[in-house]
């Protein structure tokens, strides 16, 4: 799932964490840790838990 910036990524990450779902937030490729907060991020969940993430997204 792609999100527009780091703030939105942190919000989704906290929501998924509250539902006991591990999330990895990845900044733009090639920028790494120095990416500004305004850069897009990608959220990854474990493959076996993708259905849980879809269900959470469907509910909100």
N, C-alpha and C positions, 0 to 999 in steps of 0.2 A: 504494500500500500504506500503510495507516495503522498507526502504532505508538503504544504508550501514553505514551512519554516520550522525552526527548532522548537519554538513555543508550542505549536500545534503537535509536533512529535512528542514532546514531553507530556502533554495532556492526554494523548491517546495511550502513551506508554503507561501512565498512572492508572488510567481506566482499565486497561488490560491486566495490569499487575493486581488491581483490586479484585479481579476475577480469577486470580492465580494462573495467569497466562504469561509465559516468558516472552519478552519482546526485545529485539535488537534494533537499535536506531543507527542507521548508516548515513553519513553525510554524502554529499556529491562525490562521485568517483574522482580520484586524483587530488582532492582538496584535503581530505583527512581531518585531523583534529583542529586545524587552523581555519576551518570553514566558519564564516560569519553566521550569526543566528538567523539571518534573513535568507540563507540558501535553502533550497529544498532538501528534504530528508526522505529516506525510504525506511519503512518499518517492516521487519521480518519476524514471523512467528514460526515455531517448529512445524514441519510438514504434518505431523500427526495431530496437531492442535489447530490446523487451519479451519476446520469446521466449527470449532469453538469461537474463533475470532469472527467468522461470518455470522454466527448466531448473535454475538454481542452487537455487531454492526446492524443487524436486522432489527434488534430490539430498540435501538435508539434512533 
